[in-house]
Amino acid sequence: MKYFRQLIVIILLALLVSACGEKKGLEIYVTTDLHGMLLPFDNTEGTATDRSLANLASLVSTSGSDNIILLDNGDILQGDPMAYYYNFVDTVRTHAIADILNHLGYDAATVGNHDIEAGHAVYDRVRREYNFPLLAANAVDSRTGDPYFEPYTVIKRRGMKVIVFGLITPSVPRWLPESLYRGIRFENMVETARKWMPVMLEEEPDLIVGLFHSGMGNLDETGDDENSSLAVALNVPGFDVIFCGHDHREDMKEVENTEGRKVLIMDGGSRASTLMNVTVKPVKQADGKVVNELSGQLIPMNSLPESKLFTDRYRNVSDTLLQYTSEIIGRSDATATTRDAFFGPSGFVDLIHRMQLDISGAQISLAAPLSFDQSITQGELRIRDMYRLYRFENFLYTVSMTGGEIDRHLEHSAGLWFETMEKRNDYMLRYRLDDSGAPVMVNGTARLRNPSYNFESAMGIRYTVDVSKPQGARVTITSLSDGTPFNYSATYTVAVNSYRANGGGGHFPAAGITGKELEGRIISATERDLRHYMTEWIRNKGTITPLPLSEWSIIPAAWASEAEKREMKLLFGEN
């Protein structure tokens, strides 16, 4: 009997070992560019939303976790007031974002450029609070030469060994001041992937997953561009699937790398619009070799039910944020919308100009509509309204620029913004065009070729933009606002946000100011984000009047007026 029991034990152990060694199917779920949208409430708009991690929570809870790998692809620490509040207001308790991702059982995450924007104190703290690794192989410690974050992680699940490798867009220094990433340099994505691929292959994984906070990009990119995920997929053999982010697009395709192997590449939108999913199914072939069959899908997040257990668990967080965003800071005497900003001076953008000039004491302000379609309504102004007014955690710089540099800066902006009108019924704004030359329409509205946050205007000078002239010859600056003649050779003090001053949108490079030269141009920089100072500015004013006050115009005036009537409907519909 003793030997019989021993035999039974041996058999059971053998069966267990066999079961553990058997490769079973996996489900990989990936979120990206959540921008603080973790709970089912939009704290900027003050309204409930039908897409958040509450939907994902229902999937995780019903499916179990033994066959699931859960990943996030960055840009989670900026956007919704939730992120800002736990980044900078409540810095004592565990960050709510870390708590939520830990609770859901995330296995890894890649750091995004807007996570870096929060500064060392924030992302270093959240990194410590995560129960999983934060990845970015090409974010390198300048002192040691090693990755500042983890380059990759190994996940063992259901008999499979999965490696998740992280990369971040190398363009961070183009947008952010060095103080936010001091001690870190950002290297080429393709070169970094090539460096680490042999190391990962030594682990003998069953699957190598790329988790890249970088958009797909184009076929001709080399890995040093903002969006280079496709360049890695094509040129670095070894990846089975690559998840993209950063560009806020939804896409999925299969490509062949230089060795003729197929690579599935996916992009998952933003703000919890979409959940990326790949099903991994090991299949035994006739020769006994096991290969992984991959199938992907983009799941609308709101197609999943919300988890009441999840929302109840974080009710206290929702209540705290509602109280924070509902605080009254002042009053507006008028309603202002970004829609007007596409066709000339607007109360919305000019309010930003006025605040930048008052806060900095500069002679000239440069600013753009940071939201495509947003408004500030007449009446009480609350904290949440400041997130409508100013979306990003930019800093305010005061820099020195010559008149010629300001002119070239505005010319670059006009080139992104306007077409060259040869006759009065031509399109004035630059649109994405289809093969017939008509604007690309999505849900009944036209899509611009370039993002509106690059449509920079100025306050403090009088100038015109002649849309009948060719690109580069449209802007004519006549004087400062006080009537002093404008001198293209003179040097002026200019208020501008840190994204722009660090090269974002290409305006400063077009003006002839490189990143290295900028350091010598900075007269002052704010210690905190611009939204903070704008909030305090409104508190001090008590009541504001957002009217169009800047002294520039689009000419020919009759053409511009007619174009506004036509294209306002084209951009925004009949609303």
C-alpha positions, 0 to 999 in steps of 0.5 A: 500500500505504501508503494502504491501511494508513492506510485500515485503521488509520482503519477500525479506529479508527472501529470502536474508537470505535464499540465504546467508545461502545456501551452494554452491560449492567452488573451492580451488586453492593452489600454493606451493614452487613457489621459486620466480616463479611469473612472466613468466620469469626465471631470472636465465636462462634469458628466458621466461617461460610458467608457473607462476602466470600469468597463475593463474591470467587468471583463477581467472579473468575469474572465478570470486572470489565469489566461489574461495579460493586461498592459498599459501603453502610457500617457495616463498621468495627464489629461483628466483632472483626476491625474492632475489632482493626484499628481500635484494636489494630493501627493500624500496618499497612494496615487489613485491611478497606481491603486486602480491599475494595481487593483485590476492586475496590470502586468506592465506599462510603458511610460508616455511623453505626457507621463514624463511631462508630469515631472520626476517627482510624479512618475518616479513616485508612481513607478514605486507605487506600481506593483508591476514594471514601468518600461522604456528601453530607450529612456536611458540614464545619462549617468550609467548608460542603462535604461532609466526604466525597465527595458522589458519584463518576462511574464509566465502564464499558462505554460507560456513565456511572454516578453513585453518590451517597452519603448517611448517616442524619442521626440520628448526633448522636442516638447518638454523642458529638460528639467522634467527629464533631467538625467534621461536621454531618449534614443532611437527606437529601431537601434534600441530594439536591435540592441535588446532583441538578442538579449530577449531571445536568450530568454527563449520566449514563446512570444515577444510583445512590443509595447510602444508609446509611439504611433505607427508612423510611415514606411520610410521612418528610421526609428528616430521620428515621433511615430516609429512603431512601424519602422521597428516592426519592419526592421527588427525581426523577433516581434510577434505583435506590437501595440502602438500609442501616442497618436490617438489613432485606431488601426490594425494591420499585419506586416512582414519584417525583413525576414519575411515573418508576419508581425501584427501591429495595433493602435488603440485610440485614446481616452478609453475609446478602445481596448486592444486585444490579441488572442494567442492560440498555440497550434501543434503542426503535423511535424509536432512543432507548436506555433502561435496563431495570433488574432487581433481585434479593437474592442469598443470600450463601451461595448463592455458592461461597467463593473458596479463593484469597481465603481463602488470601490472608487466612489470616494475618489469620484466624490473627491474629484467632484468636490475639487473640480466644482470649486468656484474660482471666478465668473465670466461675463461672456461665452467664448468658443475655440470655433472662432479661433480658426477664422481670426481673433477669438475671445477664447484664445485672447484670454490665454494671450492676456493671461500670458502677458500679465503673468510674464510681463512680456511684450508679445504673447504667442498661443493657440487653441489647445482644444479643437471644439471647446467653450467657456460659458457665461457665468460661474467659472469652476476648476473644471473650466480651466481644463477646458481653457488649457488642456496640457500641463505646459509651463510658461516661458518668457523668451527673447526673439527678434522681429524676424524670428517672430515673423517666421514663427507666424509664417510657419503657423499660417502654413499649417493653418491656411491654404493659398486662396486663388479665388474667393470660393477656394478653401481657406483652411487646410483640410485632409483631402480625398482623391477627388480633392474634397475634404475628408469627412468623418461623421459629417464634419471635415478633418483638418490636415494639421492639429489646431493646437499648432495654429499660433496667433499673437497678441501685442503686435498688429499684423495681417495674414494674406491667404491669397499669398503663397506660403512664407509670404503671408504675414505682415507685421506693422507695429506693436499694439501701442503703435510703436513701429515693429522692427524686424531686427529688434529683440522683443520679450515673448510669452510662450508655452514650454511645448512650443518653445521646445520645438513642438509644432516646428515653429521655433525651428522654422524661426531659426531657433534650435533647442540648444540655442533656446537655453540662452533665450530663456529669460524666465520660466514658471515653477508650476504649470501654466494652468495653475497660474491661470487659475490664480489669475482668474481668482484675483480678477474675480470677473473676466470678460473673454472678448477678441482683443488681439489686433490681427486679421485675415485678408482679403477681408471679404474672402475671409468673411465668406470662407468663415460662413462656409467652413464653420459649417464644414468643420462643426456641422449645423450646430 
